[in-house]
Amino acid sequence: MSFISKLQWDLERFGLTPRQVAHNIVHSRELPAPFMLNSIPKSGTHLLERIFSLHPDVRRKLVRKLFHKNLDRYGGFERQANSLRGGQYLLCHLPWDLGIGRALDGKGMKSVLIVRDPRAIFASEAHYIIRNEHHEHHHMVPSGKFEDALDFCLAYRQANEDPTYIDTALRFKGWLSHPGTIITKYETLVAGTRDARIAEIGRLFGHFGLRYDDRLLEAILDRSVFSTSLTFRKADPYSWKRELPQGWAEKITTLMPTFRDFGYEV
């Protein structure tokens, strides 16, 4: 992504373009209630952010993506939620937490969780590690080979008793039963038919009470997938079937039997 393209998108997603600032002032009383966008890591975080930030009444709060590791730095989730204004959302990688669920309920805030086939999560994370020199684990795969990155994601994490990427994903399971949370699949937003993708965006907007019509949904869909994203590689959610070496899909499958709860066959 070029510097100019990134700057333009940063202004747009945080609602800082002149047009958006004026819109938010004029329509301040009509803006929707704040909400949370949540995702399992490598499940389409930036796709979800882009879809919502392209809505004229919506903008991301000017704060970094929230993880459990940085919540204390920002004063905790409840403090961040309390600071939101109409039309703003928090972008998060937050596994299920009863305290966060109660904070959302107490403010009347809703959320969406985007999920993805765990075999694709594994493949995506391995690619991200080897191509992003700033990744915390980039130096752990000096060969730069995809299969070595897969081995790292699995074997290194297990050997050091740290959670694997699959373990991390499964910690989001509690959101499935949270009444204010709606679940969407990365595959539906990227690989469904055009009508199905438009319908899914409309379903998501409806969950938060966002206004929309067919023209807006069409325009957002056409701008939703963009190859200049820092993490986006290709609009093919099933590329893992070609990319994973022989036996790896089965190996990952043995680690995630409860992923059926997210709607994936294993």
PyRosetta script that sets phi, psi and omega in degrees:
from pyrosetta import init, pose_from_sequence

init()
pose = pose_from_sequence("MSFISKLQWDLERFGLTPRQVAHNIVHSRELPAPFMLNSIPKSGTHLLERIFSLHPDVRRKLVRKLFHKNLDRYGGFERQANSLRGGQYLLCHLPWDLGIGRALDGKGMKSVLIVRDPRAIFASEAHYIIRNEHHEHHHMVPSGKFEDALDFCLAYRQANEDPTYIDTALRFKGWLSHPGTIITKYETLVAGTRDARIAEIGRLFGHFGLRYDDRLLEAILDRSVFSTSLTFRKADPYSWKRELPQGWAEKITTLMPTFRDFGYEV")
pose.set_psi(1, 128.0)
pose.set_omega(1, 179.6)
pose.set_phi(2, -69.8)
pose.set_psi(2, 161.4)
pose.set_omega(2, 180.0)
pose.set_phi(3, -60.1)
pose.set_psi(3, -42.5)
pose.set_omega(3, -178.5)
pose.set_phi(4, -65.8)
pose.set_psi(4, -43.7)
pose.set_omega(4, 179.9)
pose.set_phi(5, -63.1)
pose.set_psi(5, -41.8)
pose.set_omega(5, 179.9)
pose.set_phi(6, -66.1)
pose.set_psi(6, -43.0)
pose.set_omega(6, 179.4)
pose.set_phi(7, -61.7)
pose.set_psi(7, -43.9)
pose.set_omega(7, 179.7)
pose.set_phi(8, -61.6)
pose.set_psi(8, -42.6)
pose.set_omega(8, -179.6)
pose.set_phi(9, -69.7)
pose.set_psi(9, -37.6)
pose.set_omega(9, 177.6)
pose.set_phi(10, -60.5)
pose.set_psi(10, -44.2)
pose.set_omega(10, 178.4)
pose.set_phi(11, -62.1)
pose.set_psi(11, -39.9)
pose.set_omega(11, -176.3)
pose.set_phi(12, -72.0)
pose.set_psi(12, -45.3)
pose.set_omega(12, -176.2)
pose.set_phi(13, -70.2)
pose.set_psi(13, -26.8)
pose.set_omega(13, 177.5)
pose.set_phi(14, -94.4)
pose.set_psi(14, 5.9)
pose.set_omega(14, 175.6)
pose.set_phi(15, 69.4)
pose.set_psi(15, 35.6)
pose.set_omega(15, -173.5)
pose.set_phi(16, -108.8)
pose.set_psi(16, 4.3)
pose.set_omega(16, 174.9)
pose.set_phi(17, -71.7)
pose.set_psi(17, 153.7)
pose.set_omega(17, 179.7)
pose.set_phi(18, -54.2)
pose.set_psi(18, -40.1)
pose.set_omega(18, -179.6)
pose.set_phi(19, -63.8)
pose.set_psi(19, -42.3)
pose.set_omega(19, -178.7)
pose.set_phi(20, -70.0)
pose.set_psi(20, -41.0)
pose.set_omega(20, 178.9)
pose.set_phi(21, -59.6)
pose.set_psi(21, -45.5)
pose.set_omega(21, 178.9)
pose.set_phi(22, -63.7)
pose.set_psi(22, -42.4)
pose.set_omega(22, 179.8)
pose.set_phi(23, -60.7)
pose.set_psi(23, -44.7)
pose.set_omega(23, -177.1)
pose.set_phi(24, -67.4)
pose.set_psi(24, -30.9)
pose.set_omega(24, 177.1)
pose.set_phi(25, -72.3)
pose.set_psi(25, -48.4)
pose.set_omega(25, -177.0)
pose.set_phi(26, -66.0)
pose.set_psi(26, -37.7)
pose.set_omega(26, -174.3)
pose.set_phi(27, -108.9)
pose.set_psi(27, 26.5)
pose.set_omega(27, -173.9)
pose.set_phi(28, -56.6)
pose.set_psi(28, -35.0)
pose.set_omega(28, -178.4)
pose.set_phi(29, -80.8)
pose.set_psi(29, -9.5)
pose.set_omega(29, -177.6)
pose.set_phi(30, -104.4)
pose.set_psi(30, -3.0)
pose.set_omega(30, -176.1)
pose.set_phi(31, -71.1)
pose.set_psi(31, 147.8)
pose.set_omega(31, -177.1)
pose.set_phi(32, -70.8)
pose.set_psi(32, 164.0)
pose.set_omega(32, 178.1)
pose.set_phi(33, -64.2)
pose.set_psi(33, 149.4)
pose.set_omega(33, 178.2)
pose.set_phi(34, -61.8)
pose.set_psi(34, 158.9)
pose.set_omega(34, -179.0)
pose.set_phi(35, -155.0)
pose.set_psi(35, 179.8)
pose.set_omega(35, -178.0)
pose.set_phi(36, -124.2)
pose.set_psi(36, 133.7)
pose.set_omega(36, 170.2)
pose.set_phi(37, -103.7)
pose.set_psi(37, 121.4)
pose.set_omega(37, -175.2)
pose.set_phi(38, -124.7)
pose.set_psi(38, 149.5)
pose.set_omega(38, -179.8)
pose.set_phi(39, -152.0)
pose.set_psi(39, 146.3)
pose.set_omega(39, 166.0)
pose.set_phi(40, -69.1)
pose.set_psi(40, 134.0)
pose.set_omega(40, -178.8)
pose.set_phi(41, -51.7)
pose.set_psi(41, 137.8)
pose.set_omega(41, -179.4)
pose.set_phi(42, 68.0)
pose.set_psi(42, 27.7)
pose.set_omega(42, -179.0)
pose.set_phi(43, -110.2)
pose.set_psi(43, 6.6)
pose.set_omega(43, 179.7)
pose.set_phi(44, 112.0)
pose.set_psi(44, 33.3)
pose.set_omega(44, -178.2)
pose.set_phi(45, -55.7)
pose.set_psi(45, -49.6)
pose.set_omega(45, -175.4)
pose.set_phi(46, -72.6)
pose.set_psi(46, -29.5)
pose.set_omega(46, 174.9)
pose.set_phi(47, -64.2)
pose.set_psi(47, -46.9)
pose.set_omega(47, 179.8)
pose.set_phi(48, -62.9)
pose.set_psi(48, -44.5)
pose.set_omega(48, 178.5)
pose.set_phi(49, -59.3)
pose.set_psi(49, -43.1)
pose.set_omega(49, -177.1)
pose.set_phi(50, -65.8)
pose.set_psi(50, -43.5)
pose.set_omega(50, -179.4)
pose.set_phi(51, -57.5)
pose.set_psi(51, -46.1)
pose.set_omega(51, -177.3)
pose.set_phi(52, -75.7)
pose.set_psi(52, -37.1)
pose.set_omega(52, -178.6)
pose.set_phi(53, -69.7)
pose.set_psi(53, -18.6)
pose.set_omega(53, 176.9)
pose.set_phi(54, -80.0)
pose.set_psi(54, -10.6)
pose.set_omega(54, 175.3)
pose.set_phi(55, -74.2)
pose.set_psi(55, 132.9)
pose.set_omega(55, -174.4)
pose.set_phi(56, -62.3)
pose.set_psi(56, -22.1)
pose.set_omega(56, -177.6)
pose.set_phi(57, -98.4)
pose.set_psi(57, 6.3)
pose.set_omega(57, -170.2)
pose.set_phi(58, -124.6)
pose.set_psi(58, 143.5)
pose.set_omega(58, 174.3)
pose.set_phi(59, -153.8)
pose.set_psi(59, 151.4)
pose.set_omega(59, 178.0)
pose.set_phi(60, -80.6)
pose.set_psi(60, 142.3)
pose.set_omega(60, 174.6)
pose.set_phi(61, -67.3)
pose.set_psi(61, 143.5)
pose.set_omega(61, -177.3)
pose.set_phi(62, -76.0)
pose.set_psi(62, 76.0)
pose.set_omega(62, 178.5)
pose.set_phi(63, -152.9)
pose.set_psi(63, 152.4)
pose.set_omega(63, -178.8)
pose.set_phi(64, -64.3)
pose.set_psi(64, 163.0)
pose.set_omega(64, 174.5)
pose.set_phi(65, -58.1)
pose.set_psi(65, 136.5)
pose.set_omega(65, -175.3)
pose.set_phi(66, -93.9)
pose.set_psi(66, 128.3)
pose.set_omega(66, 172.6)
pose.set_phi(67, -120.8)
pose.set_psi(67, 167.2)
pose.set_omega(67, 173.5)
pose.set_phi(68, -61.4)
pose.set_psi(68, -32.5)
pose.set_omega(68, -176.1)
pose.set_phi(69, -69.0)
pose.set_psi(69, -25.3)
pose.set_omega(69, -177.8)
pose.set_phi(70, -112.5)
pose.set_psi(70, 4.9)
pose.set_omega(70, -178.6)
pose.set_phi(71, -60.2)
pose.set_psi(71, -42.0)
pose.set_omega(71, -179.1)
pose.set_phi(72, -62.5)
pose.set_psi(72, -35.4)
pose.set_omega(72, -179.8)
pose.set_phi(73, -61.4)
pose.set_psi(73, -30.1)
pose.set_omega(73, -178.6)
pose.set_phi(74, -103.9)
pose.set_psi(74, 17.2)
pose.set_omega(74, 174.4)
pose.set_phi(75, 83.3)
pose.set_psi(75, 11.3)
pose.set_omega(75, 179.1)
pose.set_phi(76, 92.5)
pose.set_psi(76, 160.9)
pose.set_omega(76, -176.1)
pose.set_phi(77, -64.5)
pose.set_psi(77, -42.2)
pose.set_omega(77, -175.4)
pose.set_phi(78, -63.0)
pose.set_psi(78, -38.2)
pose.set_omega(78, 178.0)
pose.set_phi(79, -63.3)
pose.set_psi(79, -42.6)
pose.set_omega(79, 179.0)
pose.set_phi(80, -65.3)
pose.set_psi(80, -41.5)
pose.set_omega(80, 179.4)
pose.set_phi(81, -63.8)
pose.set_psi(81, -39.5)
pose.set_omega(81, -178.8)
pose.set_phi(82, -67.9)
pose.set_psi(82, -22.1)
pose.set_omega(82, -176.8)
pose.set_phi(83, -87.5)
pose.set_psi(83, -5.8)
pose.set_omega(83, -176.8)
pose.set_phi(84, -70.9)
pose.set_psi(84, 145.3)
pose.set_omega(84, 173.8)
pose.set_phi(85, -108.5)
pose.set_psi(85, 171.5)
pose.set_omega(85, -179.1)
pose.set_phi(86, -54.8)
pose.set_psi(86, 133.3)
pose.set_omega(86, 178.5)
pose.set_phi(87, 85.1)
pose.set_psi(87, -4.7)
pose.set_omega(87, -179.4)
pose.set_phi(88, -93.1)
pose.set_psi(88, 153.6)
pose.set_omega(88, 175.7)
pose.set_phi(89, -137.5)
pose.set_psi(89, 159.8)
pose.set_omega(89, 172.7)
pose.set_phi(90, -102.6)
pose.set_psi(90, 135.8)
pose.set_omega(90, 176.1)
pose.set_phi(91, -99.8)
pose.set_psi(91, 125.2)
pose.set_omega(91, -168.3)
pose.set_phi(92, -138.2)
pose.set_psi(92, 153.7)
pose.set_omega(92, 162.9)
pose.set_phi(93, -119.8)
pose.set_psi(93, 76.0)
pose.set_omega(93, -173.5)
pose.set_phi(94, -119.5)
pose.set_psi(94, 109.2)
pose.set_omega(94, 173.6)
pose.set_phi(95, -58.8)
pose.set_psi(95, 165.5)
pose.set_omega(95, -178.5)
pose.set_phi(96, -56.9)
pose.set_psi(96, 133.6)
pose.set_omega(96, 178.1)
pose.set_phi(97, -146.2)
pose.set_psi(97, 124.8)
pose.set_omega(97, -176.5)
pose.set_phi(98, -60.3)
pose.set_psi(98, -37.4)
pose.set_omega(98, 179.9)
pose.set_phi(99, -64.7)
pose.set_psi(99, -40.3)
pose.set_omega(99, 178.5)
pose.set_phi(100, -68.9)
pose.set_psi(100, -40.5)
pose.set_omega(100, 176.9)
pose.set_phi(101, -58.9)
pose.set_psi(101, -43.0)
pose.set_omega(101, -179.9)
pose.set_phi(102, -68.9)
pose.set_psi(102, -35.4)
pose.set_omega(102, 177.8)
pose.set_phi(103, -64.0)
pose.set_psi(103, -41.3)
pose.set_omega(103, 176.6)
pose.set_phi(104, -62.2)
pose.set_psi(104, -47.3)
pose.set_omega(104, -178.6)
pose.set_phi(105, -62.1)
pose.set_psi(105, -39.8)
pose.set_omega(105, -177.9)
pose.set_phi(106, -65.0)
pose.set_psi(106, -30.2)
pose.set_omega(106, 179.0)
pose.set_phi(107, -95.3)
pose.set_psi(107, -1.2)
pose.set_omega(107, -177.1)
pose.set_phi(108, 69.4)
pose.set_psi(108, 25.0)
pose.set_omega(108, -179.3)
pose.set_phi(109, -89.3)
pose.set_psi(109, 141.2)
pose.set_omega(109, 175.4)
pose.set_phi(110, -105.4)
pose.set_psi(110, 169.5)
pose.set_omega(110, 179.7)
pose.set_phi(111, -146.8)
pose.set_psi(111, 164.9)
pose.set_omega(111, 173.0)
pose.set_phi(112, -128.9)
pose.set_psi(112, 141.8)
pose.set_omega(112, 175.5)
pose.set_phi(113, -119.2)
pose.set_psi(113, 123.3)
pose.set_omega(113, 175.3)
pose.set_phi(114, -96.4)
pose.set_psi(114, 134.1)
pose.set_omega(114, -178.2)
pose.set_phi(115, -122.7)
pose.set_psi(115, 168.4)
pose.set_omega(115, -176.3)
pose.set_phi(116, -154.0)
pose.set_psi(116, 153.2)
pose.set_omega(116, 177.1)
pose.set_phi(117, -54.6)
pose.set_psi(117, 125.6)
pose.set_omega(117, -175.6)
pose.set_phi(118, -61.5)
pose.set_psi(118, -25.9)
pose.set_omega(118, 175.6)
pose.set_phi(119, -65.9)
pose.set_psi(119, -35.4)
pose.set_omega(119, 176.0)
pose.set_phi(120, -72.2)
pose.set_psi(120, -36.1)
pose.set_omega(120, 177.2)
pose.set_phi(121, -59.5)
pose.set_psi(121, -46.1)
pose.set_omega(121, -179.8)
pose.set_phi(122, -60.1)
pose.set_psi(122, -48.7)
pose.set_omega(122, -178.7)
pose.set_phi(123, -63.0)
pose.set_psi(123, -42.3)
pose.set_omega(123, -178.9)
pose.set_phi(124, -64.6)
pose.set_psi(124, -42.9)
pose.set_omega(124, -179.7)
pose.set_phi(125, -65.4)
pose.set_psi(125, -40.8)
pose.set_omega(125, 178.9)
pose.set_phi(126, -61.7)
pose.set_psi(126, -44.2)
pose.set_omega(126, 177.1)
pose.set_phi(127, -61.5)
pose.set_psi(127, -42.4)
pose.set_omega(127, -176.9)
pose.set_phi(128, -64.6)
pose.set_psi(128, -39.0)
pose.set_omega(128, -179.8)
pose.set_phi(129, -62.6)
pose.set_psi(129, -44.4)
pose.set_omega(129, -173.6)
pose.set_phi(130, -81.0)
pose.set_psi(130, -23.2)
pose.set_omega(130, -177.2)
pose.set_phi(131, -100.6)
pose.set_psi(131, -9.3)
pose.set_omega(131, -179.7)
pose.set_phi(132, -110.7)
pose.set_psi(132, 101.8)
pose.set_omega(132, -176.2)
pose.set_phi(133, -66.1)
pose.set_psi(133, -13.6)
pose.set_omega(133, 178.8)
pose.set_phi(134, -92.1)
pose.set_psi(134, -4.3)
pose.set_omega(134, 178.6)
pose.set_phi(135, -63.8)
pose.set_psi(135, 139.8)
pose.set_omega(135, -176.1)
pose.set_phi(136, -60.2)
pose.set_psi(136, -21.6)
pose.set_omega(136, -178.6)
pose.set_phi(137, -110.4)
pose.set_psi(137, 8.4)
pose.set_omega(137, -177.6)
pose.set_phi(138, -57.4)
pose.set_psi(138, -40.6)
pose.set_omega(138, -177.4)
pose.set_phi(139, -70.0)
pose.set_psi(139, -13.9)
pose.set_omega(139, -179.3)
pose.set_phi(140, -80.7)
pose.set_psi(140, -9.2)
pose.set_omega(140, 179.0)
pose.set_phi(141, -125.0)
pose.set_psi(141, 69.6)
pose.set_omega(141, -174.1)
pose.set_phi(142, -63.8)
pose.set_psi(142, -23.9)
pose.set_omega(142, -179.5)
pose.set_phi(143, -69.7)
pose.set_psi(143, -24.4)
pose.set_omega(143, -177.1)
pose.set_phi(144, 71.8)
pose.set_psi(144, 13.7)
pose.set_omega(144, -177.8)
pose.set_phi(145, -91.0)
pose.set_psi(145, 140.5)
pose.set_omega(145, -177.9)
pose.set_phi(146, -58.6)
pose.set_psi(146, -46.2)
pose.set_omega(146, -177.3)
pose.set_phi(147, -66.6)
pose.set_psi(147, -34.8)
pose.set_omega(147, 176.5)
pose.set_phi(148, -66.0)
pose.set_psi(148, -35.3)
pose.set_omega(148, 177.2)
pose.set_phi(149, -67.4)
pose.set_psi(149, -38.0)
pose.set_omega(149, 175.8)
pose.set_phi(150, -62.5)
pose.set_psi(150, -44.2)
pose.set_omega(150, 177.9)
pose.set_phi(151, -59.7)
pose.set_psi(151, -40.8)
pose.set_omega(151, 179.0)
pose.set_phi(152, -61.9)
pose.set_psi(152, -47.3)
pose.set_omega(152, -177.9)
pose.set_phi(153, -57.9)
pose.set_psi(153, -33.1)
pose.set_omega(153, -177.3)
pose.set_phi(154, -94.7)
pose.set_psi(154, -64.1)
pose.set_omega(154, -169.8)
pose.set_phi(155, -69.7)
pose.set_psi(155, -44.8)
pose.set_omega(155, -177.0)
pose.set_phi(156, -62.8)
pose.set_psi(156, -44.8)
pose.set_omega(156, -179.0)
pose.set_phi(157, -63.4)
pose.set_psi(157, -40.2)
pose.set_omega(157, -179.6)
pose.set_phi(158, -68.9)
pose.set_psi(158, -41.7)
pose.set_omega(158, -177.8)
pose.set_phi(159, -63.7)
pose.set_psi(159, -30.4)
pose.set_omega(159, -178.1)
pose.set_phi(160, -99.5)
pose.set_psi(160, 10.6)
pose.set_omega(160, 177.4)
pose.set_phi(161, 58.0)
pose.set_psi(161, 22.8)
pose.set_omega(161, 171.9)
pose.set_phi(162, -87.0)
pose.set_psi(162, 157.8)
pose.set_omega(162, 176.6)
pose.set_phi(163, -67.5)
pose.set_psi(163, 136.6)
pose.set_omega(163, 173.6)
pose.set_phi(164, -73.4)
pose.set_psi(164, 173.9)
pose.set_omega(164, 178.2)
pose.set_phi(165, -65.0)
pose.set_psi(165, -30.7)
pose.set_omega(165, 176.9)
pose.set_phi(166, -70.3)
pose.set_psi(166, -42.9)
pose.set_omega(166, 176.9)
pose.set_phi(167, -57.1)
pose.set_psi(167, -43.4)
pose.set_omega(167, 179.1)
pose.set_phi(168, -59.8)
pose.set_psi(168, -44.8)
pose.set_omega(168, -179.3)
pose.set_phi(169, -61.5)
pose.set_psi(169, -40.4)
pose.set_omega(169, -176.6)
pose.set_phi(170, -68.2)
pose.set_psi(170, -19.3)
pose.set_omega(170, 177.9)
pose.set_phi(171, -70.6)
pose.set_psi(171, -9.2)
pose.set_omega(171, 177.5)
pose.set_phi(172, -87.6)
pose.set_psi(172, -2.5)
pose.set_omega(172, -173.2)
pose.set_phi(173, -57.5)
pose.set_psi(173, -34.3)
pose.set_omega(173, -177.3)
pose.set_phi(174, -59.3)
pose.set_psi(174, -25.3)
pose.set_omega(174, 179.6)
pose.set_phi(175, -66.6)
pose.set_psi(175, -20.2)
pose.set_omega(175, -178.5)
pose.set_phi(176, -62.2)
pose.set_psi(176, -28.9)
pose.set_omega(176, -177.4)
pose.set_phi(177, -104.1)
pose.set_psi(177, 7.0)
pose.set_omega(177, 178.0)
pose.set_phi(178, -80.1)
pose.set_psi(178, 121.7)
pose.set_omega(178, -172.5)
pose.set_phi(179, -62.8)
pose.set_psi(179, -24.6)
pose.set_omega(179, -178.4)
pose.set_phi(180, -93.1)
pose.set_psi(180, 5.6)
pose.set_omega(180, -176.5)
pose.set_phi(181, -110.6)
pose.set_psi(181, 133.3)
pose.set_omega(181, 175.3)
pose.set_phi(182, -108.5)
pose.set_psi(182, 144.2)
pose.set_omega(182, -177.9)
pose.set_phi(183, -107.0)
pose.set_psi(183, 135.8)
pose.set_omega(183, 173.7)
pose.set_phi(184, -131.2)
pose.set_psi(184, 152.3)
pose.set_omega(184, 179.6)
pose.set_phi(185, -103.2)
pose.set_psi(185, 137.9)
pose.set_omega(185, 175.4)
pose.set_phi(186, -56.5)
pose.set_psi(186, -41.7)
pose.set_omega(186, -177.0)
pose.set_phi(187, -61.2)
pose.set_psi(187, -37.5)
pose.set_omega(187, 179.9)
pose.set_phi(188, -66.3)
pose.set_psi(188, -40.1)
pose.set_omega(188, -176.6)
pose.set_phi(189, -75.4)
pose.set_psi(189, -19.1)
pose.set_omega(189, -175.8)
pose.set_phi(190, -110.3)
pose.set_psi(190, -38.7)
pose.set_omega(190, -169.8)
pose.set_phi(191, -116.5)
pose.set_psi(191, 0.5)
pose.set_omega(191, 176.3)
pose.set_phi(192, -71.3)
pose.set_psi(192, 173.3)
pose.set_omega(192, 173.3)
pose.set_phi(193, -63.6)
pose.set_psi(193, 162.2)
pose.set_omega(193, 179.7)
pose.set_phi(194, -57.5)
pose.set_psi(194, -43.7)
pose.set_omega(194, 179.6)
pose.set_phi(195, -63.3)
pose.set_psi(195, -39.3)
pose.set_omega(195, -179.5)
pose.set_phi(196, -67.4)
pose.set_psi(196, -38.2)
pose.set_omega(196, 179.8)
pose.set_phi(197, -68.5)
pose.set_psi(197, -41.0)
pose.set_omega(197, 177.1)
pose.set_phi(198, -63.6)
pose.set_psi(198, -42.5)
pose.set_omega(198, 179.5)
pose.set_phi(199, -63.0)
pose.set_psi(199, -37.7)
pose.set_omega(199, -179.4)
pose.set_phi(200, -68.9)
pose.set_psi(200, -40.8)
pose.set_omega(200, 176.5)
pose.set_phi(201, -62.2)
pose.set_psi(201, -41.6)
pose.set_omega(201, 177.1)
pose.set_phi(202, -62.6)
pose.set_psi(202, -39.0)
pose.set_omega(202, 177.9)
pose.set_phi(203, -63.2)
pose.set_psi(203, -41.5)
pose.set_omega(203, 178.9)
pose.set_phi(204, -65.2)
pose.set_psi(204, -46.0)
pose.set_omega(204, 179.2)
pose.set_phi(205, -62.7)
pose.set_psi(205, -39.9)
pose.set_omega(205, 179.7)
pose.set_phi(206, -62.4)
pose.set_psi(206, -34.7)
pose.set_omega(206, 179.5)
pose.set_phi(207, -58.8)
pose.set_psi(207, -34.6)
pose.set_omega(207, -177.8)
pose.set_phi(208, -100.2)
pose.set_psi(208, 6.1)
pose.set_omega(208, 179.1)
pose.set_phi(209, 71.1)
pose.set_psi(209, 25.5)
pose.set_omega(209, 179.2)
pose.set_phi(210, -80.2)
pose.set_psi(210, 139.3)
pose.set_omega(210, 178.0)
pose.set_phi(211, -73.6)
pose.set_psi(211, 145.6)
pose.set_omega(211, 176.3)
pose.set_phi(212, -164.4)
pose.set_psi(212, 159.5)
pose.set_omega(212, 171.6)
pose.set_phi(213, -139.2)
pose.set_psi(213, 177.3)
pose.set_omega(213, -176.1)
pose.set_phi(214, -59.9)
pose.set_psi(214, -39.0)
pose.set_omega(214, -178.1)
pose.set_phi(215, -63.1)
pose.set_psi(215, -42.6)
pose.set_omega(215, 179.4)
pose.set_phi(216, -66.3)
pose.set_psi(216, -43.9)
pose.set_omega(216, -179.8)
pose.set_phi(217, -61.9)
pose.set_psi(217, -41.3)
pose.set_omega(217, 178.3)
pose.set_phi(218, -61.8)
pose.set_psi(218, -45.1)
pose.set_omega(218, -178.2)
pose.set_phi(219, -64.5)
pose.set_psi(219, -41.0)
pose.set_omega(219, -179.6)
pose.set_phi(220, -68.5)
pose.set_psi(220, -42.1)
pose.set_omega(220, 178.0)
pose.set_phi(221, -58.3)
pose.set_psi(221, -43.3)
pose.set_omega(221, -177.0)
pose.set_phi(222, -65.5)
pose.set_psi(222, -23.0)
pose.set_omega(222, -179.9)
pose.set_phi(223, -106.6)
pose.set_psi(223, 1.3)
pose.set_omega(223, -171.0)
pose.set_phi(224, -73.7)
pose.set_psi(224, -40.2)
pose.set_omega(224, -178.9)
pose.set_phi(225, -97.3)
pose.set_psi(225, 123.3)
pose.set_omega(225, -177.5)
pose.set_phi(226, -140.4)
pose.set_psi(226, 126.7)
pose.set_omega(226, -173.9)
pose.set_phi(227, -73.3)
pose.set_psi(227, -10.4)
pose.set_omega(227, -179.3)
pose.set_phi(228, -88.7)
pose.set_psi(228, 4.0)
pose.set_omega(228, 176.6)
pose.set_phi(229, -60.0)
pose.set_psi(229, 150.1)
pose.set_omega(229, 178.9)
pose.set_phi(230, -65.7)
pose.set_psi(230, -25.1)
pose.set_omega(230, -175.7)
pose.set_phi(231, -119.4)
pose.set_psi(231, -13.0)
pose.set_omega(231, -177.2)
pose.set_phi(232, -75.6)
pose.set_psi(232, 133.2)
pose.set_omega(232, 178.5)
pose.set_phi(233, -111.0)
pose.set_psi(233, -49.3)
pose.set_omega(233, -177.3)
pose.set_phi(234, -159.6)
pose.set_psi(234, 148.1)
pose.set_omega(234, -179.2)
pose.set_phi(235, -84.9)
pose.set_psi(235, 56.1)
pose.set_omega(235, -179.9)
pose.set_phi(236, -137.7)
pose.set_psi(236, 95.2)
pose.set_omega(236, -176.5)
pose.set_phi(237, -71.4)
pose.set_psi(237, -8.1)
pose.set_omega(237, -178.4)
pose.set_phi(238, -108.3)
pose.set_psi(238, 15.1)
pose.set_omega(238, -179.9)
pose.set_phi(239, -64.2)
pose.set_psi(239, -21.6)
pose.set_omega(239, 179.1)
pose.set_phi(240, -59.6)
pose.set_psi(240, -27.1)
pose.set_omega(240, -180.0)
pose.set_phi(241, -65.0)
pose.set_psi(241, -30.3)
pose.set_omega(241, 178.0)
pose.set_phi(242, -92.1)
pose.set_psi(242, -29.8)
pose.set_omega(242, -171.5)
pose.set_phi(243, -86.0)
pose.set_psi(243, -35.9)
pose.set_omega(243, -176.9)
pose.set_phi(244, -68.5)
pose.set_psi(244, 130.1)
pose.set_omega(244, 177.5)
pose.set_phi(245, -61.5)
pose.set_psi(245, 161.8)
pose.set_omega(245, -177.6)
pose.set_phi(246, -55.1)
pose.set_psi(246, 132.3)
pose.set_omega(246, 177.7)
pose.set_phi(247, 90.6)
pose.set_psi(247, -16.1)
pose.set_omega(247, -175.7)
pose.set_phi(248, -72.8)
pose.set_psi(248, -38.0)
pose.set_omega(248, 178.4)
pose.set_phi(249, -59.4)
pose.set_psi(249, -42.7)
pose.set_omega(249, 179.2)
pose.set_phi(250, -67.2)
pose.set_psi(250, -38.3)
pose.set_omega(250, 179.8)
pose.set_phi(251, -62.1)
pose.set_psi(251, -44.7)
pose.set_omega(251, 179.0)
pose.set_phi(252, -65.9)
pose.set_psi(252, -39.7)
pose.set_omega(252, -178.6)
pose.set_phi(253, -57.7)
pose.set_psi(253, -37.9)
pose.set_omega(253, -178.9)
pose.set_phi(254, -65.7)
pose.set_psi(254, -19.4)
pose.set_omega(254, -177.1)
pose.set_phi(255, -89.9)
pose.set_psi(255, -10.6)
pose.set_omega(255, -169.6)
pose.set_phi(256, -135.5)
pose.set_psi(256, 46.6)
pose.set_omega(256, 179.9)
pose.set_phi(257, -59.6)
pose.set_psi(257, -31.5)
pose.set_omega(257, -179.1)
pose.set_phi(258, -77.1)
pose.set_psi(258, -1.7)
pose.set_omega(258, 178.1)
pose.set_phi(259, -70.1)
pose.set_psi(259, -9.5)
pose.set_omega(259, 172.4)
pose.set_phi(260, -57.2)
pose.set_psi(260, -31.7)
pose.set_omega(260, 179.9)
pose.set_phi(261, -61.5)
pose.set_psi(261, -23.9)
pose.set_omega(261, 178.2)
pose.set_phi(262, -87.2)
pose.set_psi(262, -1.6)
pose.set_omega(262, 177.0)
pose.set_phi(263, 96.4)
pose.set_psi(263, 19.5)
pose.set_omega(263, 180.0)
pose.set_phi(264, -113.9)
pose.set_psi(264, 135.2)
pose.set_omega(264, 175.9)
pose.set_phi(265, -81.6)
pose.set_psi(265, 140.0)
pose.set_omega(265, -178.7)
pose.set_phi(266, -124.4)
pose.dump_pdb("model.pdb")
